[in-house]
Amino acid sequence: MPERTIAEPYKIKMVEPIRQIPQRARARAMLEAGFNTFLLRSEDVYIDLLTDSGTSAMSDRQWAGLMLGDESYAGSRNFYKLEKAVQDVYGFPFVVPTHQGRGAEHITSQIRIRPGQFVPMNMYFTTTREHVERAGGVFVDVIIDEAHDPTSEHPFKGNVDLAKLNKLVKERGAGSIAYLSLATCVNMAGGQPMSMANLRAVSAWAKRNKLAIIFDATRVVENAYFIQQREKGYADHTVREIIKGMMSYGEGCTVSAKKDNLVNIGGFLATRSEGFFQKAREMVVVFEGLHTYGGLAGRDMEAIALGTYEMCEDEYVASRVRQVHYLGNRLRNGGVPIVLPIGGHGVFLDARRFLPHLEQDVFPAQALCAALYVDSGVRAMERGVVSAGRDQATGKHKYPKLELVRLTIPRRVYTNLHMDVVAESCLALYEGRSRIRGLRMVYEPEHLRFFQARFKKL
Ligand SMILES: *Cc1c(COP(=O)(O)O)cnc(C)c1O
């Protein structure tokens, strides 16, 4: 018997109209945006898959919660509700709110890293790495090799390679390491999870070497779902139990609430170490706001608290990840080259195999993003040579192994008919792929060039 459908555990109460502007208008908009989807007006976008960050739909309970905002400067009741939700779901007793994830990363890095210390991570996330490096830390990639191979179907491509950790300790000593920074469902690897077995092994290793694990738990919900679905022994555990189990291996975590936690803004740091908490409370006042609001309105903390419970309801998580897989499977079955296995928050087109006639010099993923928008009004993001930037020493482009177009699915926002529109557009482009031409860069900002670079068609 085929697998039964799991429908969304909610119905739609309010709608936000969207429209597909005519093809000629899309072609003009793309030209005006310099072939960069970041420079489009969102009004000209039909289905927006640029990011899943801050783009979630809140529930009626969360919207009602906004009216319960206690906007007192100190000791807001919404803070205590957020603290309780984080204690209940993640299991850490001490909580410091921040304006978003990078606020928590900044505080953690400043407190926990001495200049010159190593910070091993399973691949990296842009803001996490930036804050580690600003604090004088040195990033070391300890993810398994399979994570760098878009055709490897390893079920837990977010796993840590213990041999890489051992090598670091052998060469530099455990004292040279600040802490282990572990991401759940590694974004840059395509939304790929860690297994509980790997986490257990890494935790035992860390204990032996007297090192702490600090999670980037921004995407822990989707990771917990993959453990439930793929790892032996977890099929009858709830997502919420698995999240608690995973977090039990950490001394603390940083979280961007704009992803799993189903809100449009916010973040926090949580820990079981009283010393770390005390220092974080002192520092949050300088950079974010008092320790009971951390740059957030009371109403925002209320929405995060409610979202933190809603995000780990099993039917919701299943329908969320299954929607991502629905899109991925339609593309895969149509022969479109994508990164496998399909991840937790999006589908990644492999532009190298999609457009084999284009050299990386002419920005194939950027060109594919532009073509997708002109074809259907769907907005995606380049994750390839443009995003990678230039090598500081040589001034040449860094040529990353992965040349990808990311189709990121916002939570609770689109239906599977929207996914069909996206799939049909990708399939049509793949059919006519030989007609897609490369680009040349005509404006290049010095930092994070992908946001504002402009291109012309070759
Ligand atoms: C988005 C994200 C962050 C940064 O959070 P912001 O809220 O954007 O500051 C950190 N880590 C991961 C894995 C993310 O996806």
The ligand as an ORCA input file, in Angstrom:
! r2SCAN-3c Opt
* xyz 0 1
  C      19.284     31.973      9.856
  C      20.295     31.204     10.556
  C      21.146     31.803     11.499
  C      21.159     33.301     11.782
  O      19.976     33.761     12.331
  P      19.376     35.202     12.050
  O      18.087     35.199     12.810
  O      19.196     35.370     10.579
  O      20.329     36.210     12.616
  C      22.062     30.981     12.139
  N      22.148     29.670     11.879
  C      21.348     29.070     10.990
  C      21.470     27.606     10.736
  C      20.394     29.802     10.287
  O      19.621     29.189      9.389
*
